[in-house]
Amino acid sequence: MGDDQRVTALDGHVEPLVEAILAHRAVNLLEVYMQLQFVSHLISQDADDSASVTEHTTVLSYLLDRYFSAHGPDWRVPAPQDMRIEPPAAYVPDTDNGQFLNAAILDTMPDRVAVLTRDYRYLYSNPANCADLNMKPMELIGRHISEFIGEELFAACAKDKLDACFAGEQIDDAYERSAGGAGSRQVRCRMSPLRDAGGTVIGALLVMEDIDRQRPVRTG
């Protein structure tokens, strides 16, 4: 969207992770395959940027030389040709591998939607939730939920329900929330476990609905 400052800020977090992945020395064929596929995905992603493609292909050549040159380990021994190496349950080649959130859908929902990681921090917040908190999405990511609901409410109520959700339960709860000078309002909060491709719970999807908003206005 042309926000160079935001891109630079994101790259500052992403680049060290990419470097760590590429610096890792594989210890088996599966790790070699995953590392090479990671580089191939980088090349595909940056196909329009010739400088990036050149850089990534240089890294790919280096990895191929590291693992398959005359000085590299002989990966063909002792594995027979019919030996099948099964990938970990959470890793599925040529899929999103966890990029399962359809932001186009969540962003347009009128209800407040958020994704929390297992350490109770924001991973995602849709525009409705950001507007309610008067925060930008990038300002929420990584922030602990207790900063917004208060440590007392988090310890007394939210933590136990989130822990139950992380354990695999579907939670449907209602609570009262202060509405400033207008008193309080009823909010329905539904928590669903968020799983990766291997079925491991990696977070919680929260959908918060203003119950009072749904009630029909009585006249006469």
Buried (B, 14 or more C-beta within 10 A) or exposed (E): EEEEEEEEEEEEEEEEEBEEEBEEEBEEBBEBBBBBEBBEEBBEEBEEEEEBBEBBBEBBEEBBEBBBEEEEBEEEEEEEEEEEEEEEEBBBEEEEBBEEBEEEEBBEBEBBBBBBBBEBBBBBBBBBBBEBBEBEBEEBBEBBBBEBBEEEBBEEEBBEBBEBBBEEEEBEEEBEBEEEEEEEBBBBBBBBBBBBBBEEBBBBBBBBBBEEEEEEEEEE
